[in-house]
Amino acid sequence: MTNKNKVALITGATSGIGRATAQEFAKHGIHLVICGRRQERLDSLKATLSKETEIYTLNFDVRDRAQTLEAIAGLPDAFKTIDILINNAGNAHGLDPIQTGDLDDWDAMMDINVKGLLYVSKAIIPGMTARQSGHIINIGSSAGKEVYPNGNVYCGSKHAVLAITEGMRIDLNPFGIKVGAINPGLVETEFSEVRFKGDAKADAVYKGYKALQPEDVADVIYFAISRPAHVNIADVLMFCTAQANSTLVKKEL
């Protein structure tokens, strides 16, 4: 099944899994709408990938409902028909137990991971239902499958992503729209730097073992969207070999 010349919109495309997914899609001739808050990074990615495919950048924060809806509504005609939506934007903030959790951290996680996903989806799904075609991949986490110490609100936000994904798949089934979730464990990105708020502890997260790389997750995302029309990859949990669950990782001394 070819996806060449289809249009994919990817949120959180300025780094990590989103950036790697844009790079993977470009190899296959998929036209891209890359979204993020850092315009300079979007411009850099566009300059690199424009040799392989057509690209349009959208600079907005998924937490801002009006900004999100306005940005997507303003897409030029050549990019208005979104065939593939990758809801990748997400973050973890802090590792505090619930009794000392920071309200700003909680707001950030729920606003980006849950409400941001909903705002972007709301802007795009009506076009898919009208055409009775489309494919949505929501990037979840192993934290959506289990809860671990000090994960509380982050785990809650990712459990919500999986519940929303299942609800989307039910509601959009009559329209022939595919919906799935890809749920990675430890991936070596800027994720830990954000979670530890720049603390040196972030440097130790990926030491002593080989974590998943963004490209590994991008490979699985492309696999999911390149299946035949009658096949939908509904849910994937992926770990690096060293990881057994959220808290058990085999590290070399």
C-alpha positions as CSV (number, residue, x, y, z in Angstrom):
1,M,0.0,0.0,0.0
2,T,1.5,3.3,-1.0
3,N,1.1,6.5,0.9
4,K,3.0,8.7,-1.6
5,N,1.5,12.2,-2.0
6,K,-0.8,11.7,1.0
7,V,-0.7,14.5,3.5
8,A,0.3,13.7,7.1
9,L,0.1,16.2,10.0
10,I,2.6,15.5,12.8
11,T,2.5,17.4,16.1
12,G,5.6,17.8,18.3
13,A,7.7,17.5,15.1
14,T,10.6,19.7,16.4
15,S,12.4,16.9,18.2
16,G,12.4,13.2,19.2
17,I,9.7,10.9,17.9
18,G,7.9,13.6,15.9
19,R,11.1,14.7,14.1
20,A,12.1,11.1,13.4
21,T,8.6,10.3,12.1
22,A,8.7,13.3,9.7
23,Q,12.1,12.0,8.4
24,E,10.7,8.5,7.9
25,F,7.5,9.7,6.1
26,A,9.5,12.0,3.8
27,K,11.5,9.0,2.6
28,H,8.2,7.5,1.3
29,G,7.0,10.7,-0.4
30,I,4.3,11.6,2.1
31,H,3.6,15.3,2.1
32,L,4.0,16.8,5.5
33,V,2.5,19.4,7.8
34,I,5.0,19.6,10.7
35,C,3.8,21.3,13.8
36,G,5.6,22.7,16.9
37,R,6.4,25.7,19.1
38,R,9.9,26.3,17.9
39,Q,9.8,27.8,14.5
40,E,13.6,27.7,13.9
41,R,13.5,24.0,14.4
42,L,10.6,23.6,12.0
43,D,12.4,25.7,9.4
44,S,15.6,23.6,9.8
45,L,13.6,20.4,9.4
46,K,11.7,21.8,6.4
47,A,15.0,22.8,4.7
48,T,16.3,19.3,5.1
49,L,13.3,17.3,4.1
50,S,12.1,19.6,1.2
51,K,14.5,17.6,-1.0
52,E,12.4,14.6,-0.5
53,T,8.8,15.8,-0.3
54,E,6.4,18.8,0.0
55,I,6.4,20.4,3.5
56,Y,4.4,23.0,5.3
57,T,5.2,24.3,8.8
58,L,2.6,25.3,11.5
59,N,3.9,27.1,14.6
60,F,1.4,26.8,17.5
61,D,1.0,25.4,21.0
62,V,-1.4,22.5,21.2
63,R,-2.4,23.8,24.7
64,D,-4.0,26.9,23.1
65,R,-7.4,25.8,21.7
66,A,-8.0,28.9,19.6
67,Q,-4.5,29.0,18.3
68,T,-4.6,25.3,17.4
69,L,-8.0,25.5,15.6
70,E,-7.0,28.7,13.7
71,A,-3.6,27.3,12.6
72,I,-5.1,24.1,11.1
73,A,-8.1,25.9,9.6
74,G,-5.6,28.2,7.8
75,L,-3.7,25.5,6.0
76,P,-3.3,26.2,2.2
77,D,-5.4,24.1,-0.2
78,A,-2.5,21.8,-1.1
79,F,-2.3,20.7,2.6
80,K,-5.9,21.0,3.8
81,T,-6.8,17.4,3.2
82,I,-5.1,15.5,6.1
83,D,-5.0,11.8,5.4
84,I,-2.8,10.8,8.3
85,L,-2.8,12.4,11.7
86,I,0.1,11.7,14.2
87,N,-0.8,13.1,17.6
88,N,2.7,13.0,19.0
89,A,3.0,16.2,21.1
90,G,3.3,15.3,24.7
91,N,5.4,15.8,27.8
92,A,6.1,14.7,31.4
93,H,6.8,17.4,34.0
94,G,8.2,16.5,37.4
95,L,8.5,13.2,39.4
96,D,6.8,14.3,42.7
97,P,4.5,12.1,44.7
98,I,0.9,13.1,44.6
99,Q,0.9,14.9,48.0
100,T,3.7,17.3,46.9
101,G,2.9,17.5,43.2
102,D,3.1,20.9,41.5
103,L,-0.2,22.2,40.1
104,D,1.6,23.8,37.2
105,D,3.2,20.5,36.3
106,W,-0.2,18.8,36.4
107,D,-1.8,21.5,34.2
108,A,1.0,21.2,31.7
109,M,0.7,17.4,31.4
110,M,-3.1,17.4,31.1
111,D,-3.2,20.3,28.8
112,I,-0.6,19.0,26.4
113,N,-1.1,15.2,26.6
114,V,-4.9,15.1,26.7
115,K,-6.5,18.4,25.8
116,G,-3.9,19.2,23.1
117,L,-4.5,15.8,21.4
118,L,-8.3,16.5,21.5
119,Y,-8.0,20.0,20.1
120,V,-5.9,18.8,17.1
121,S,-8.2,15.9,16.5
122,K,-11.2,18.1,16.6
123,A,-9.7,20.3,13.9
124,I,-9.0,17.4,11.6
125,I,-11.6,14.6,12.2
126,P,-14.6,16.4,10.5
127,G,-12.7,16.4,7.2
128,M,-11.9,12.7,7.6
129,T,-15.5,11.8,8.4
130,A,-16.7,13.8,5.4
131,R,-14.4,11.9,3.1
132,Q,-14.9,8.6,5.0
133,S,-11.2,8.0,5.0
134,G,-8.2,8.7,7.2
135,H,-5.7,7.3,9.7
136,I,-5.0,8.5,13.2
137,I,-2.1,7.4,15.3
138,N,-2.0,8.6,18.9
139,I,1.4,8.4,20.6
140,G,0.8,7.0,24.1
141,S,3.3,5.4,26.5
142,S,4.0,2.4,28.5
143,A,2.8,4.7,31.3
144,G,-0.7,4.3,29.8
145,K,-0.5,0.6,30.5
146,E,0.7,0.6,34.1
147,V,1.2,3.1,37.0
148,Y,4.6,3.4,38.7
149,P,5.8,5.3,41.8
150,N,5.7,9.1,41.3
151,G,4.1,8.7,37.9
152,N,0.6,9.6,39.1
153,V,-0.6,12.4,36.9
154,Y,1.6,11.6,33.9
155,C,0.4,8.0,34.0
156,G,-3.1,9.3,34.3
157,S,-2.7,11.5,31.2
158,K,-1.4,8.6,29.2
159,H,-4.1,6.2,30.4
160,A,-6.5,8.9,29.1
161,V,-4.8,8.9,25.7
162,L,-5.5,5.1,25.4
163,A,-9.1,5.5,26.5
164,I,-9.6,8.3,24.0
165,T,-8.0,6.2,21.3
166,E,-10.4,3.4,21.9
167,G,-13.3,5.8,21.9
168,M,-12.1,7.3,18.7
169,R,-11.9,3.9,17.1
170,I,-15.5,3.1,18.1
171,D,-16.9,6.4,17.0
172,L,-15.0,6.6,13.7
173,N,-15.5,2.9,12.7
174,P,-18.6,3.7,10.6
175,F,-16.6,6.1,8.5
176,G,-13.8,3.6,7.7
177,I,-11.2,5.7,9.6
178,K,-8.3,3.7,11.2
179,V,-7.3,4.6,14.7
180,G,-4.4,3.2,16.7
181,A,-1.9,3.9,19.5
182,I,1.8,3.3,19.6
183,N,3.1,3.1,23.2
184,P,6.8,3.3,23.7
185,G,8.8,2.7,26.9
186,L,12.1,4.4,27.4
187,V,13.1,6.4,24.3
188,E,16.3,8.5,24.3
189,T,15.0,12.0,23.6
190,E,14.7,15.3,25.4
191,F,11.9,13.8,27.5
192,S,13.9,13.2,30.6
193,E,15.6,16.6,30.4
194,V,12.1,18.2,30.5
195,R,10.9,15.8,33.2
196,F,13.8,16.4,35.5
197,K,13.7,20.2,34.7
198,G,17.3,20.3,33.7
199,D,18.6,18.4,36.7
200,A,21.7,16.3,36.1
201,K,19.7,13.2,37.1
202,A,18.4,13.3,33.5
203,D,21.8,12.3,32.2
204,A,21.7,9.0,34.1
205,V,18.3,7.8,32.7
206,Y,19.7,6.3,29.5
207,K,23.1,5.1,30.8
208,G,24.1,1.4,31.1
209,Y,21.8,0.1,28.4
210,K,20.5,0.8,24.9
211,A,17.2,2.7,25.1
212,L,14.8,2.9,22.2
213,Q,15.8,5.5,19.7
214,P,13.2,7.9,18.1
215,E,13.9,6.2,14.7
216,D,12.8,2.9,16.2
217,V,9.4,4.3,17.1
218,A,9.1,6.1,13.7
219,D,9.7,2.7,12.0
220,V,6.7,1.2,13.9
221,I,4.6,4.2,13.1
222,Y,5.3,3.9,9.4
223,F,4.6,0.2,9.6
224,A,1.2,0.9,11.1
225,I,0.2,3.5,8.5
226,S,1.5,1.3,5.6
227,R,-0.7,-1.8,6.2
228,P,-3.2,-2.8,3.6
229,A,-6.6,-1.1,3.7
230,H,-8.3,-4.0,5.6
231,V,-5.6,-4.0,8.4
232,N,-5.5,-1.7,11.3
233,I,-2.7,-1.8,13.9
234,A,-4.9,-0.9,16.9
235,D,-2.4,-0.9,19.8
236,V,1.4,-1.5,20.1
237,L,3.5,-1.6,23.3
238,M,7.2,-1.4,22.6
239,F,10.2,-1.6,24.9
240,C,14.0,-1.7,24.4
241,T,15.4,-5.2,25.1
242,A,16.7,-4.1,28.5
243,Q,13.3,-2.9,29.7
244,A,10.8,-5.4,31.2
245,N,8.4,-2.8,32.5
246,S,8.3,0.8,33.6
247,T,10.6,0.2,36.6
248,L,12.7,-2.8,35.7
249,V,15.6,-2.1,33.4
250,K,18.7,-4.3,33.0
251,K,21.7,-2.0,33.2
252,E,25.4,-2.9,32.8
253,L,27.5,-1.9,35.7
